[in-house]
Amino acid sequence: MGKSKRGKAIKGIVNWRGTCPVCNRPRVKLVWQKGPGKDAIKICKACYGNINRK
Ligand SMILES: [Zn+2]
């Protein structure tokens, strides 16, 4: 983990930058996912941290 979300790794992801559906911040990296499988939505790092911190 960690480095896998940076640099060359994200170049292979289509539309990786956008507005986070959770915090509505524009132009963030949406390379983290919320939810399982194909129902997952792309979210930003901050929201991913919030969800998984508990
Ligand atoms: Zn967010």
mmCIF file of the protein (N, C-alpha, C, O) and its ligand, coordinates in Angstrom:
data_MODEL
# 
_entry.id   MODEL 
# 
loop_
_entity.id 
_entity.type 
_entity.pdbx_number_of_molecules 
1 polymer     1 
2 non-polymer 1 
# 
_entity_poly.entity_id                      1 
_entity_poly.type                           'polypeptide(L)' 
_entity_poly.nstd_linkage                   no 
_entity_poly.nstd_monomer                   no 
_entity_poly.pdbx_seq_one_letter_code       MGKSKRGKAIKGIVNWRGTCPVCNRPRVKLVWQKGPGKDAIKICKACYGNINRK 
_entity_poly.pdbx_seq_one_letter_code_can   MGKSKRGKAIKGIVNWRGTCPVCNRPRVKLVWQKGPGKDAIKICKACYGNINRK 
_entity_poly.pdbx_strand_id                 A 
# 
loop_
_entity_poly_seq.entity_id 
_entity_poly_seq.num 
_entity_poly_seq.mon_id 
_entity_poly_seq.hetero 
1 1  MET n 
1 2  GLY n 
1 3  LYS n 
1 4  SER n 
1 5  LYS n 
1 6  ARG n 
1 7  GLY n 
1 8  LYS n 
1 9  ALA n 
1 10 ILE n 
1 11 LYS n 
1 12 GLY n 
1 13 ILE n 
1 14 VAL n 
1 15 ASN n 
1 16 TRP n 
1 17 ARG n 
1 18 GLY n 
1 19 THR n 
1 20 CYS n 
1 21 PRO n 
1 22 VAL n 
1 23 CYS n 
1 24 ASN n 
1 25 ARG n 
1 26 PRO n 
1 27 ARG n 
1 28 VAL n 
1 29 LYS n 
1 30 LEU n 
1 31 VAL n 
1 32 TRP n 
1 33 GLN n 
1 34 LYS n 
1 35 GLY n 
1 36 PRO n 
1 37 GLY n 
1 38 LYS n 
1 39 ASP n 
1 40 ALA n 
1 41 ILE n 
1 42 LYS n 
1 43 ILE n 
1 44 CYS n 
1 45 LYS n 
1 46 ALA n 
1 47 CYS n 
1 48 TYR n 
1 49 GLY n 
1 50 ASN n 
1 51 ILE n 
1 52 ASN n 
1 53 ARG n 
1 54 LYS n 
# 
loop_
_struct_asym.id 
_struct_asym.entity_id 
A 1 
B 2 
# 
loop_
_chem_comp.id 
_chem_comp.type 
_chem_comp.mon_nstd_flag 
ALA 'L-peptide linking' y 
ARG 'L-peptide linking' y 
ASN 'L-peptide linking' y 
ASP 'L-peptide linking' y 
CYS 'L-peptide linking' y 
GLN 'L-peptide linking' y 
GLY 'peptide linking'   y 
ILE 'L-peptide linking' y 
LEU 'L-peptide linking' y 
LYS 'L-peptide linking' y 
MET 'L-peptide linking' y 
PRO 'L-peptide linking' y 
SER 'L-peptide linking' y 
THR 'L-peptide linking' y 
TRP 'L-peptide linking' y 
TYR 'L-peptide linking' y 
VAL 'L-peptide linking' y 
ZN  non-polymer         . 
# 
_pdbx_entity_nonpoly.entity_id   2 
_pdbx_entity_nonpoly.name        ? 
_pdbx_entity_nonpoly.comp_id     ZN 
# 
_pdbx_nonpoly_scheme.asym_id         B 
_pdbx_nonpoly_scheme.entity_id       2 
_pdbx_nonpoly_scheme.mon_id          ZN 
_pdbx_nonpoly_scheme.ndb_seq_num     1 
_pdbx_nonpoly_scheme.pdb_seq_num     101 
_pdbx_nonpoly_scheme.auth_seq_num    101 
_pdbx_nonpoly_scheme.pdb_mon_id      ZN 
_pdbx_nonpoly_scheme.auth_mon_id     ZN 
_pdbx_nonpoly_scheme.pdb_strand_id   A 
_pdbx_nonpoly_scheme.pdb_ins_code    . 
# 
loop_
_atom_site.group_PDB 
_atom_site.id 
_atom_site.type_symbol 
_atom_site.label_atom_id 
_atom_site.label_alt_id 
_atom_site.label_comp_id 
_atom_site.label_asym_id 
_atom_site.label_entity_id 
_atom_site.label_seq_id 
_atom_site.pdbx_PDB_ins_code 
_atom_site.Cartn_x 
_atom_site.Cartn_y 
_atom_site.Cartn_z 
_atom_site.occupancy 
_atom_site.B_iso_or_equiv 
_atom_site.pdbx_formal_charge 
_atom_site.auth_seq_id 
_atom_site.auth_comp_id 
_atom_site.auth_asym_id 
_atom_site.auth_atom_id 
_atom_site.pdbx_PDB_model_num 
ATOM   1   N  N  . MET A 1 1  ? 0.844   -1.207 0.000   1.00 0.00 ? 1   MET A N  1 
ATOM   2   C  CA . MET A 1 1  ? 0.000   0.000  0.000   1.00 0.00 ? 1   MET A CA 1 
ATOM   3   C  C  . MET A 1 1  ? 0.873   1.250  0.000   1.00 0.00 ? 1   MET A C  1 
ATOM   4   O  O  . MET A 1 1  ? 2.091   1.163  -0.160  1.00 0.00 ? 1   MET A O  1 
ATOM   5   N  N  . GLY A 1 2  ? 0.265   2.378  0.175   1.00 0.00 ? 2   GLY A N  1 
ATOM   6   C  CA . GLY A 1 2  ? 1.030   3.621  0.252   1.00 0.00 ? 2   GLY A CA 1 
ATOM   7   C  C  . GLY A 1 2  ? 1.510   4.099  -1.092  1.00 0.00 ? 2   GLY A C  1 
ATOM   8   O  O  . GLY A 1 2  ? 0.813   4.843  -1.783  1.00 0.00 ? 2   GLY A O  1 
ATOM   9   N  N  . LYS A 1 3  ? 2.670   3.685  -1.458  1.00 0.00 ? 3   LYS A N  1 
ATOM   10  C  CA . LYS A 1 3  ? 3.283   4.143  -2.705  1.00 0.00 ? 3   LYS A CA 1 
ATOM   11  C  C  . LYS A 1 3  ? 2.475   3.728  -3.934  1.00 0.00 ? 3   LYS A C  1 
ATOM   12  O  O  . LYS A 1 3  ? 2.634   4.312  -5.006  1.00 0.00 ? 3   LYS A O  1 
ATOM   13  N  N  . SER A 1 4  ? 1.613   2.727  -3.785  1.00 0.00 ? 4   SER A N  1 
ATOM   14  C  CA . SER A 1 4  ? 0.846   2.244  -4.920  1.00 0.00 ? 4   SER A CA 1 
ATOM   15  C  C  . SER A 1 4  ? -0.170  3.270  -5.402  1.00 0.00 ? 4   SER A C  1 
ATOM   16  O  O  . SER A 1 4  ? -0.703  3.135  -6.503  1.00 0.00 ? 4   SER A O  1 
ATOM   17  N  N  . LYS A 1 5  ? -0.446  4.294  -4.599  1.00 0.00 ? 5   LYS A N  1 
ATOM   18  C  CA . LYS A 1 5  ? -1.423  5.316  -4.973  1.00 0.00 ? 5   LYS A CA 1 
ATOM   19  C  C  . LYS A 1 5  ? -0.743  6.571  -5.504  1.00 0.00 ? 5   LYS A C  1 
ATOM   20  O  O  . LYS A 1 5  ? -1.373  7.623  -5.618  1.00 0.00 ? 5   LYS A O  1 
ATOM   21  N  N  . ARG A 1 6  ? 0.533   6.460  -5.826  1.00 0.00 ? 6   ARG A N  1 
ATOM   22  C  CA . ARG A 1 6  ? 1.258   7.653  -6.260  1.00 0.00 ? 6   ARG A CA 1 
ATOM   23  C  C  . ARG A 1 6  ? 1.926   7.410  -7.603  1.00 0.00 ? 6   ARG A C  1 
ATOM   24  O  O  . ARG A 1 6  ? 2.082   6.276  -8.055  1.00 0.00 ? 6   ARG A O  1 
ATOM   25  N  N  . GLY A 1 7  ? 2.310   8.511  -8.219  1.00 0.00 ? 7   GLY A N  1 
ATOM   26  C  CA . GLY A 1 7  ? 3.175   8.450  -9.389  1.00 0.00 ? 7   GLY A CA 1 
ATOM   27  C  C  . GLY A 1 7  ? 2.609   7.623  -10.523 1.00 0.00 ? 7   GLY A C  1 
ATOM   28  O  O  . GLY A 1 7  ? 1.452   7.797  -10.908 1.00 0.00 ? 7   GLY A O  1 
ATOM   29  N  N  . LYS A 1 8  ? 3.415   6.725  -11.059 1.00 0.00 ? 8   LYS A N  1 
ATOM   30  C  CA . LYS A 1 8  ? 3.041   5.967  -12.239 1.00 0.00 ? 8   LYS A CA 1 
ATOM   31  C  C  . LYS A 1 8  ? 1.778   5.149  -12.040 1.00 0.00 ? 8   LYS A C  1 
ATOM   32  O  O  . LYS A 1 8  ? 1.023   4.929  -12.988 1.00 0.00 ? 8   LYS A O  1 
ATOM   33  N  N  . ALA A 1 9  ? 1.546   4.702  -10.829 1.00 0.00 ? 9   ALA A N  1 
ATOM   34  C  CA . ALA A 1 9  ? 0.411   3.807  -10.564 1.00 0.00 ? 9   ALA A CA 1 
ATOM   35  C  C  . ALA A 1 9  ? -0.925  4.443  -10.937 1.00 0.00 ? 9   ALA A C  1 
ATOM   36  O  O  . ALA A 1 9  ? -1.813  3.762  -11.449 1.00 0.00 ? 9   ALA A O  1 
ATOM   37  N  N  . ILE A 1 10 ? -1.073  5.744  -10.685 1.00 0.00 ? 10  ILE A N  1 
ATOM   38  C  CA . ILE A 1 10 ? -2.368  6.381  -10.934 1.00 0.00 ? 10  ILE A CA 1 
ATOM   39  C  C  . ILE A 1 10 ? -2.556  6.789  -12.383 1.00 0.00 ? 10  ILE A C  1 
ATOM   40  O  O  . ILE A 1 10 ? -3.668  7.136  -12.783 1.00 0.00 ? 10  ILE A O  1 
ATOM   41  N  N  . LYS A 1 11 ? -1.508  6.756  -13.170 1.00 0.00 ? 11  LYS A N  1 
ATOM   42  C  CA . LYS A 1 11 ? -1.619  7.105  -14.588 1.00 0.00 ? 11  LYS A CA 1 
ATOM   43  C  C  . LYS A 1 11 ? -2.494  6.102  -15.335 1.00 0.00 ? 11  LYS A C  1 
ATOM   44  O  O  . LYS A 1 11 ? -3.067  6.422  -16.376 1.00 0.00 ? 11  LYS A O  1 
ATOM   45  N  N  . GLY A 1 12 ? -2.592  4.907  -14.806 1.00 0.00 ? 12  GLY A N  1 
ATOM   46  C  CA . GLY A 1 12 ? -3.391  3.883  -15.453 1.00 0.00 ? 12  GLY A CA 1 
ATOM   47  C  C  . GLY A 1 12 ? -4.862  3.969  -15.092 1.00 0.00 ? 12  GLY A C  1 
ATOM   48  O  O  . GLY A 1 12 ? -5.677  3.227  -15.639 1.00 0.00 ? 12  GLY A O  1 
ATOM   49  N  N  . ILE A 1 13 ? -5.210  4.856  -14.186 1.00 0.00 ? 13  ILE A N  1 
ATOM   50  C  CA . ILE A 1 13 ? -6.595  5.005  -13.765 1.00 0.00 ? 13  ILE A CA 1 
ATOM   51  C  C  . ILE A 1 13 ? -7.264  6.116  -14.573 1.00 0.00 ? 13  ILE A C  1 
ATOM   52  O  O  . ILE A 1 13 ? -6.757  7.237  -14.614 1.00 0.00 ? 13  ILE A O  1 
ATOM   53  N  N  . VAL A 1 14 ? -8.383  5.822  -15.208 1.00 0.00 ? 14  VAL A N  1 
ATOM   54  C  CA . VAL A 1 14 ? -9.100  6.814  -15.994 1.00 0.00 ? 14  VAL A CA 1 
ATOM   55  C  C  . VAL A 1 14 ? -9.881  7.746  -15.064 1.00 0.00 ? 14  VAL A C  1 
ATOM   56  O  O  . VAL A 1 14 ? -10.498 7.315  -14.090 1.00 0.00 ? 14  VAL A O  1 
ATOM   57  N  N  . ASN A 1 15 ? -9.830  9.022  -15.395 1.00 0.00 ? 15  ASN A N  1 
ATOM   58  C  CA . ASN A 1 15 ? -10.577 10.015 -14.609 1.00 0.00 ? 15  ASN A CA 1 
ATOM   59  C  C  . ASN A 1 15 ? -10.240 9.967  -13.117 1.00 0.00 ? 15  ASN A C  1 
ATOM   60  O  O  . ASN A 1 15 ? -11.126 10.006 -12.263 1.00 0.00 ? 15  ASN A O  1 
ATOM   61  N  N  . TRP A 1 16 ? -8.990  9.884  -12.834 1.00 0.00 ? 16  TRP A N  1 
ATOM   62  C  CA . TRP A 1 16 ? -8.597  9.725  -11.434 1.00 0.00 ? 16  TRP A CA 1 
ATOM   63  C  C  . TRP A 1 16 ? -8.726  11.019 -10.658 1.00 0.00 ? 16  TRP A C  1 
ATOM   64  O  O  . TRP A 1 16 ? -8.739  11.007 -9.427  1.00 0.00 ? 16  TRP A O  1 
ATOM   65  N  N  . ARG A 1 17 ? -8.824  12.152 -11.373 1.00 0.00 ? 17  ARG A N  1 
ATOM   66  C  CA . ARG A 1 17 ? -8.985  13.411 -10.655 1.00 0.00 ? 17  ARG A CA 1 
ATOM   67  C  C  . ARG A 1 17 ? -10.392 13.954 -10.889 1.00 0.00 ? 17  ARG A C  1 
ATOM   68  O  O  . ARG A 1 17 ? -10.856 14.031 -12.027 1.00 0.00 ? 17  ARG A O  1 
ATOM   69  N  N  . GLY A 1 18 ? -11.060 14.325 -9.811  1.00 0.00 ? 18  GLY A N  1 
ATOM   70  C  CA . GLY A 1 18 ? -12.411 14.833 -9.948  1.00 0.00 ? 18  GLY A CA 1 
ATOM   71  C  C  . GLY A 1 18 ? -12.894 15.394 -8.629  1.00 0.00 ? 18  GLY A C  1 
ATOM   72  O  O  . GLY A 1 18 ? -12.107 15.674 -7.726  1.00 0.00 ? 18  GLY A O  1 
ATOM   73  N  N  . THR A 1 19 ? -14.207 15.552 -8.534  1.00 0.00 ? 19  THR A N  1 
ATOM   74  C  CA . THR A 1 19 ? -14.784 16.055 -7.288  1.00 0.00 ? 19  THR A CA 1 
ATOM   75  C  C  . THR A 1 19 ? -15.195 14.880 -6.408  1.00 0.00 ? 19  THR A C  1 
ATOM   76  O  O  . THR A 1 19 ? -15.929 13.990 -6.836  1.00 0.00 ? 19  THR A O  1 
ATOM   77  N  N  . CYS A 1 20 ? -14.718 14.897 -5.202  1.00 0.00 ? 20  CYS A N  1 
ATOM   78  C  CA . CYS A 1 20 ? -15.041 13.818 -4.277  1.00 0.00 ? 20  CYS A CA 1 
ATOM   79  C  C  . CYS A 1 20 ? -16.529 13.851 -3.928  1.00 0.00 ? 20  CYS A C  1 
ATOM   80  O  O  . CYS A 1 20 ? -17.037 14.898 -3.526  1.00 0.00 ? 20  CYS A O  1 
ATOM   81  N  N  . PRO A 1 21 ? -17.234 12.733 -4.071  1.00 0.00 ? 21  PRO A N  1 
ATOM   82  C  CA . PRO A 1 21 ? -18.671 12.699 -3.772  1.00 0.00 ? 21  PRO A CA 1 
ATOM   83  C  C  . PRO A 1 21 ? -18.972 12.786 -2.282  1.00 0.00 ? 21  PRO A C  1 
ATOM   84  O  O  . PRO A 1 21 ? -20.113 13.041 -1.897  1.00 0.00 ? 21  PRO A O  1 
ATOM   85  N  N  . VAL A 1 22 ? -17.986 12.582 -1.461  1.00 0.00 ? 22  VAL A N  1 
ATOM   86  C  CA . VAL A 1 22 ? -18.212 12.608 -0.015  1.00 0.00 ? 22  VAL A CA 1 
ATOM   87  C  C  . VAL A 1 22 ? -18.019 14.007 0.557   1.00 0.00 ? 22  VAL A C  1 
ATOM   88  O  O  . VAL A 1 22 ? -18.886 14.509 1.271   1.00 0.00 ? 22  VAL A O  1 
ATOM   89  N  N  . CYS A 1 23 ? -16.881 14.644 0.246   1.00 0.00 ? 23  CYS A N  1 
ATOM   90  C  CA . CYS A 1 23 ? -16.594 15.958 0.828   1.00 0.00 ? 23  CYS A CA 1 
ATOM   91  C  C  . CYS A 1 23 ? -16.787 17.082 -0.191  1.00 0.00 ? 23  CYS A C  1 
ATOM   92  O  O  . CYS A 1 23 ? -16.679 18.258 0.157   1.00 0.00 ? 23  CYS A O  1 
ATOM   93  N  N  . ASN A 1 24 ? -17.075 16.721 -1.463  1.00 0.00 ? 24  ASN A N  1 
ATOM   94  C  CA . ASN A 1 24 ? -17.347 17.702 -2.517  1.00 0.00 ? 24  ASN A CA 1 
ATOM   95  C  C  . ASN A 1 24 ? -16.195 18.658 -2.805  1.00 0.00 ? 24  ASN A C  1 
ATOM   96  O  O  . ASN A 1 24 ? -16.416 19.753 -3.322  1.00 0.00 ? 24  ASN A O  1 
ATOM   97  N  N  . ARG A 1 25 ? -14.995 18.266 -2.483  1.00 0.00 ? 25  ARG A N  1 
ATOM   98  C  CA . ARG A 1 25 ? -13.849 19.074 -2.880  1.00 0.00 ? 25  ARG A CA 1 
ATOM   99  C  C  . ARG A 1 25 ? -13.500 18.776 -4.328  1.00 0.00 ? 25  ARG A C  1 
ATOM   100 O  O  . ARG A 1 25 ? -13.366 17.614 -4.711  1.00 0.00 ? 25  ARG A O  1 
ATOM   101 N  N  . PRO A 1 26 ? -13.353 19.822 -5.137  1.00 0.00 ? 26  PRO A N  1 
ATOM   102 C  CA . PRO A 1 26 ? -13.049 19.633 -6.548  1.00 0.00 ? 26  PRO A CA 1 
ATOM   103 C  C  . PRO A 1 26 ? -11.575 19.336 -6.801  1.00 0.00 ? 26  PRO A C  1 
ATOM   104 O  O  . PRO A 1 26 ? -10.696 19.715 -6.027  1.00 0.00 ? 26  PRO A O  1 
ATOM   105 N  N  . ARG A 1 27 ? -11.342 18.650 -7.900  1.00 0.00 ? 27  ARG A N  1 
ATOM   106 C  CA . ARG A 1 27 ? -9.986  18.401 -8.387  1.00 0.00 ? 27  ARG A CA 1 
ATOM   107 C  C  . ARG A 1 27 ? -9.086  17.691 -7.390  1.00 0.00 ? 27  ARG A C  1 
ATOM   108 O  O  . ARG A 1 27 ? -7.897  17.992 -7.280  1.00 0.00 ? 27  ARG A O  1 
ATOM   109 N  N  . VAL A 1 28 ? -9.668  16.749 -6.670  1.00 0.00 ? 28  VAL A N  1 
ATOM   110 C  CA . VAL A 1 28 ? -8.851  15.922 -5.795  1.00 0.00 ? 28  VAL A CA 1 
ATOM   111 C  C  . VAL A 1 28 ? -8.580  14.580 -6.467  1.00 0.00 ? 28  VAL A C  1 
ATOM   112 O  O  . VAL A 1 28 ? -9.280  14.186 -7.400  1.00 0.00 ? 28  VAL A O  1 
ATOM   113 N  N  . LYS A 1 29 ? -7.578  13.902 -5.991  1.00 0.00 ? 29  LYS A N  1 
ATOM   114 C  CA . LYS A 1 29 ? -7.293  12.570 -6.518  1.00 0.00 ? 29  LYS A CA 1 
ATOM   115 C  C  . LYS A 1 29 ? -8.309  11.582 -5.969  1.00 0.00 ? 29  LYS A C  1 
ATOM   116 O  O  . LYS A 1 29 ? -8.443  11.416 -4.757  1.00 0.00 ? 29  LYS A O  1 
ATOM   117 N  N  . LEU A 1 30 ? -9.023  10.930 -6.880  1.00 0.00 ? 30  LEU A N  1 
ATOM   118 C  CA . LEU A 1 30 ? -10.027 9.956  -6.457  1.00 0.00 ? 30  LEU A CA 1 
ATOM   119 C  C  . LEU A 1 30 ? -9.514  8.552  -6.742  1.00 0.00 ? 30  LEU A C  1 
ATOM   120 O  O  . LEU A 1 30 ? -10.039 7.850  -7.606  1.00 0.00 ? 30  LEU A O  1 
ATOM   121 N  N  . VAL A 1 31 ? -8.515  8.165  -6.029  1.00 0.00 ? 31  VAL A N  1 
ATOM   122 C  CA . VAL A 1 31 ? -7.919  6.861  -6.299  1.00 0.00 ? 31  VAL A CA 1 
ATOM   123 C  C  . VAL A 1 31 ? -8.166  5.875  -5.168  1.00 0.00 ? 31  VAL A C  1 
ATOM   124 O  O  . VAL A 1 31 ? -7.591  4.786  -5.143  1.00 0.00 ? 31  VAL A O  1 
ATOM   125 N  N  . TRP A 1 32 ? -9.012  6.259  -4.247  1.00 0.00 ? 32  TRP A N  1 
ATOM   126 C  CA . TRP A 1 32 ? -9.410  5.334  -3.193  1.00 0.00 ? 32  TRP A CA 1 
ATOM   127 C  C  . TRP A 1 32 ? -10.870 4.975  -3.401  1.00 0.00 ? 32  TRP A C  1 
ATOM   128 O  O  . TRP A 1 32 ? -11.614 5.742  -4.012  1.00 0.00 ? 32  TRP A O  1 
ATOM   129 N  N  . GLN A 1 33 ? -11.284 3.838  -2.908  1.00 0.00 ? 33  GLN A N  1 
ATOM   130 C  CA . GLN A 1 33 ? -12.647 3.396  -3.139  1.00 0.00 ? 33  GLN A CA 1 
ATOM   131 C  C  . GLN A 1 33 ? -13.401 3.160  -1.848  1.00 0.00 ? 33  GLN A C  1 
ATOM   132 O  O  . GLN A 1 33 ? -12.846 2.728  -0.837  1.00 0.00 ? 33  GLN A O  1 
ATOM   133 N  N  . LYS A 1 34 ? -14.702 3.463  -1.923  1.00 0.00 ? 34  LYS A N  1 
ATOM   134 C  CA . LYS A 1 34 ? -15.598 3.184  -0.812  1.00 0.00 ? 34  LYS A CA 1 
ATOM   135 C  C  . LYS A 1 34 ? -16.607 2.150  -1.279  1.00 0.00 ? 34  LYS A C  1 
ATOM   136 O  O  . LYS A 1 34 ? -17.263 2.336  -2.303  1.00 0.00 ? 34  LYS A O  1 
ATOM   137 N  N  . GLY A 1 35 ? -16.730 1.084  -0.547  1.00 0.00 ? 35  GLY A N  1 
ATOM   138 C  CA . GLY A 1 35 ? -17.671 0.042  -0.922  1.00 0.00 ? 35  GLY A CA 1 
ATOM   139 C  C  . GLY A 1 35 ? -16.988 -1.076 -1.679  1.00 0.00 ? 35  GLY A C  1 
ATOM   140 O  O  . GLY A 1 35 ? -15.886 -0.898 -2.197  1.00 0.00 ? 35  GLY A O  1 
ATOM   141 N  N  . PRO A 1 36 ? -17.638 -2.229 -1.747  1.00 0.00 ? 36  PRO A N  1 
ATOM   142 C  CA . PRO A 1 36 ? -17.051 -3.408 -2.366  1.00 0.00 ? 36  PRO A CA 1 
ATOM   143 C  C  . PRO A 1 36 ? -17.314 -3.499 -3.870  1.00 0.00 ? 36  PRO A C  1 
ATOM   144 O  O  . PRO A 1 36 ? -18.335 -3.021 -4.365  1.00 0.00 ? 36  PRO A O  1 
ATOM   145 N  N  . GLY A 1 37 ? -16.393 -4.109 -4.569  1.00 0.00 ? 37  GLY A N  1 
ATOM   146 C  CA . GLY A 1 37 ? -16.586 -4.495 -5.960  1.00 0.00 ? 37  GLY A CA 1 
ATOM   147 C  C  . GLY A 1 37 ? -16.991 -3.376 -6.893  1.00 0.00 ? 37  GLY A C  1 
ATOM   148 O  O  . GLY A 1 37 ? -16.502 -2.251 -6.782  1.00 0.00 ? 37  GLY A O  1 
ATOM   149 N  N  . LYS A 1 38 ? -17.898 -3.691 -7.824  1.00 0.00 ? 38  LYS A N  1 
ATOM   150 C  CA . LYS A 1 38 ? -18.267 -2.734 -8.859  1.00 0.00 ? 38  LYS A CA 1 
ATOM   151 C  C  . LYS A 1 38 ? -19.208 -1.654 -8.355  1.00 0.00 ? 38  LYS A C  1 
ATOM   152 O  O  . LYS A 1 38 ? -19.468 -0.682 -9.064  1.00 0.00 ? 38  LYS A O  1 
ATOM   153 N  N  . ASP A 1 39 ? -19.714 -1.807 -7.156  1.00 0.00 ? 39  ASP A N  1 
ATOM   154 C  CA . ASP A 1 39 ? -20.560 -0.767 -6.581  1.00 0.00 ? 39  ASP A CA 1 
ATOM   155 C  C  . ASP A 1 39 ? -19.738 0.300  -5.873  1.00 0.00 ? 39  ASP A C  1 
ATOM   156 O  O  . ASP A 1 39 ? -20.289 1.265  -5.341  1.00 0.00 ? 39  ASP A O  1 
ATOM   157 N  N  . ALA A 1 40 ? -18.443 0.130  -5.867  1.00 0.00 ? 40  ALA A N  1 
ATOM   158 C  CA . ALA A 1 40 ? -17.567 1.069  -5.170  1.00 0.00 ? 40  ALA A CA 1 
ATOM   159 C  C  . ALA A 1 40 ? -17.583 2.440  -5.843  1.00 0.00 ? 40  ALA A C  1 
ATOM   160 O  O  . ALA A 1 40 ? -17.657 2.540  -7.067  1.00 0.00 ? 40  ALA A O  1 
ATOM   161 N  N  . ILE A 1 41 ? -17.514 3.473  -5.046  1.00 0.00 ? 41  ILE A N  1 
ATOM   162 C  CA . ILE A 1 41 ? -17.379 4.817  -5.580  1.00 0.00 ? 41  ILE A CA 1 
ATOM   163 C  C  . ILE A 1 41 ? -15.985 5.336  -5.272  1.00 0.00 ? 41  ILE A C  1 
ATOM   164 O  O  . ILE A 1 41 ? -15.362 4.948  -4.283  1.00 0.00 ? 41  ILE A O  1 
ATOM   165 N  N  . LYS A 1 42 ? -15.511 6.220  -6.137  1.00 0.00 ? 42  LYS A N  1 
ATOM   166 C  CA . LYS A 1 42 ? -14.175 6.782  -5.955  1.00 0.00 ? 42  LYS A CA 1 
ATOM   167 C  C  . LYS A 1 42 ? -14.242 7.945  -4.982  1.00 0.00 ? 42  LYS A C  1 
ATOM   168 O  O  . LYS A 1 42 ? -15.074 8.842  -5.119  1.00 0.00 ? 42  LYS A O  1 
ATOM   169 N  N  . ILE A 1 43 ? -13.370 7.916  -4.015  1.00 0.00 ? 43  ILE A N  1 
ATOM   170 C  CA . ILE A 1 43 ? -13.320 8.992  -3.029  1.00 0.00 ? 43  ILE A CA 1 
ATOM   171 C  C  . ILE A 1 43 ? -11.883 9.461  -2.834  1.00 0.00 ? 43  ILE A C  1 
ATOM   172 O  O  . ILE A 1 43 ? -10.937 8.825  -3.298  1.00 0.00 ? 43  ILE A O  1 
ATOM   173 N  N  . CYS A 1 44 ? -11.738 10.593 -2.134  1.00 0.00 ? 44  CYS A N  1 
ATOM   174 C  CA . CYS A 1 44 ? -10.403 11.140 -1.928  1.00 0.00 ? 44  CYS A CA 1 
ATOM   175 C  C  . CYS A 1 44 ? -9.728  10.507 -0.713  1.00 0.00 ? 44  CYS A C  1 
ATOM   176 O  O  . CYS A 1 44 ? -10.343 9.773  0.060   1.00 0.00 ? 44  CYS A O  1 
ATOM   177 N  N  . LYS A 1 45 ? -8.468  10.813 -0.578  1.00 0.00 ? 45  LYS A N  1 
ATOM   178 C  CA . LYS A 1 45 ? -7.683  10.195 0.483   1.00 0.00 ? 45  LYS A CA 1 
ATOM   179 C  C  . LYS A 1 45 ? -8.220  10.534 1.868   1.00 0.00 ? 45  LYS A C  1 
ATOM   180 O  O  . LYS A 1 45 ? -8.276  9.676  2.749   1.00 0.00 ? 45  LYS A O  1 
ATOM   181 N  N  . ALA A 1 46 ? -8.615  11.791 2.053   1.00 0.00 ? 46  ALA A N  1 
ATOM   182 C  CA . ALA A 1 46 ? -9.093  12.237 3.363   1.00 0.00 ? 46  ALA A CA 1 
ATOM   183 C  C  . ALA A 1 46 ? -10.339 11.474 3.782   1.00 0.00 ? 46  ALA A C  1 
ATOM   184 O  O  . ALA A 1 46 ? -10.455 11.041 4.928   1.00 0.00 ? 46  ALA A O  1 
ATOM   185 N  N  . CYS A 1 47 ? -11.277 11.310 2.842   1.00 0.00 ? 47  CYS A N  1 
ATOM   186 C  CA . CYS A 1 47 ? -12.511 10.610 3.153   1.00 0.00 ? 47  CYS A CA 1 
ATOM   187 C  C  . CYS A 1 47 ? -12.249 9.122  3.383   1.00 0.00 ? 47  CYS A C  1 
ATOM   188 O  O  . CYS A 1 47 ? -12.878 8.498  4.238   1.00 0.00 ? 47  CYS A O  1 
ATOM   189 N  N  . TYR A 1 48 ? -11.334 8.571  2.630   1.00 0.00 ? 48  TYR A N  1 
ATOM   190 C  CA . TYR A 1 48 ? -10.972 7.179  2.830   1.00 0.00 ? 48  TYR A CA 1 
ATOM   191 C  C  . TYR A 1 48 ? -10.420 6.973  4.229   1.00 0.00 ? 48  TYR A C  1 
ATOM   192 O  O  . TYR A 1 48 ? -10.726 5.982  4.893   1.00 0.00 ? 48  TYR A O  1 
ATOM   193 N  N  . GLY A 1 49 ? -9.611  7.913  4.663   1.00 0.00 ? 49  GLY A N  1 
ATOM   194 C  CA . GLY A 1 49 ? -9.060  7.865  6.009   1.00 0.00 ? 49  GLY A CA 1 
ATOM   195 C  C  . GLY A 1 49 ? -10.140 7.958  7.059   1.00 0.00 ? 49  GLY A C  1 
ATOM   196 O  O  . GLY A 1 49 ? -10.104 7.234  8.054   1.00 0.00 ? 49  GLY A O  1 
ATOM   197 N  N  . ASN A 1 50 ? -11.094 8.833  6.856   1.00 0.00 ? 50  ASN A N  1 
ATOM   198 C  CA . ASN A 1 50 ? -12.186 9.006  7.813   1.00 0.00 ? 50  ASN A CA 1 
ATOM   199 C  C  . ASN A 1 50 ? -13.004 7.724  7.941   1.00 0.00 ? 50  ASN A C  1 
ATOM   200 O  O  . ASN A 1 50 ? -13.370 7.319  9.045   1.00 0.00 ? 50  ASN A O  1 
ATOM   201 N  N  . ILE A 1 51 ? -13.285 7.097  6.815   1.00 0.00 ? 51  ILE A N  1 
ATOM   202 C  CA . ILE A 1 51 ? -14.115 5.904  6.813   1.00 0.00 ? 51  ILE A CA 1 
ATOM   203 C  C  . ILE A 1 51 ? -13.404 4.741  7.502   1.00 0.00 ? 51  ILE A C  1 
ATOM   204 O  O  . ILE A 1 51 ? -14.011 3.965  8.240   1.00 0.00 ? 51  ILE A O  1 
ATOM   205 N  N  . ASN A 1 52 ? -12.108 4.644  7.240   1.00 0.00 ? 52  ASN A N  1 
ATOM   206 C  CA . ASN A 1 52 ? -11.392 3.475  7.716   1.00 0.00 ? 52  ASN A CA 1 
ATOM   207 C  C  . ASN A 1 52 ? -10.702 3.673  9.068   1.00 0.00 ? 52  ASN A C  1 
ATOM   208 O  O  . ASN A 1 52 ? -10.050 2.765  9.585   1.00 0.00 ? 52  ASN A O  1 
ATOM   209 N  N  . ARG A 1 53 ? -10.854 4.852  9.619   1.00 0.00 ? 53  ARG A N  1 
ATOM   210 C  CA . ARG A 1 53 ? -10.150 5.103  10.880  1.00 0.00 ? 53  ARG A CA 1 
ATOM   211 C  C  . ARG A 1 53 ? -10.827 4.378  12.053  1.00 0.00 ? 53  ARG A C  1 
ATOM   212 O  O  . ARG A 1 53 ? -10.209 3.567  12.741  1.00 0.00 ? 53  ARG A O  1 
ATOM   213 N  N  . LYS A 1 54 ? -12.103 4.691  12.259  1.00 0.00 ? 54  LYS A N  1 
ATOM   214 C  CA . LYS A 1 54 ? -12.939 4.080  13.300  1.00 0.00 ? 54  LYS A CA 1 
ATOM   215 C  C  . LYS A 1 54 ? -12.166 3.833  14.596  1.00 0.00 ? 54  LYS A C  1 
ATOM   216 O  O  . LYS A 1 54 ? -12.731 3.325  15.565  1.00 0.00 ? 54  LYS A O  1 
HETATM 217 ZN ZN . ZN  B 2 .  ? -13.448 13.456 0.004   1.00 0.00 2 101 ZN  A ZN 1 
# 
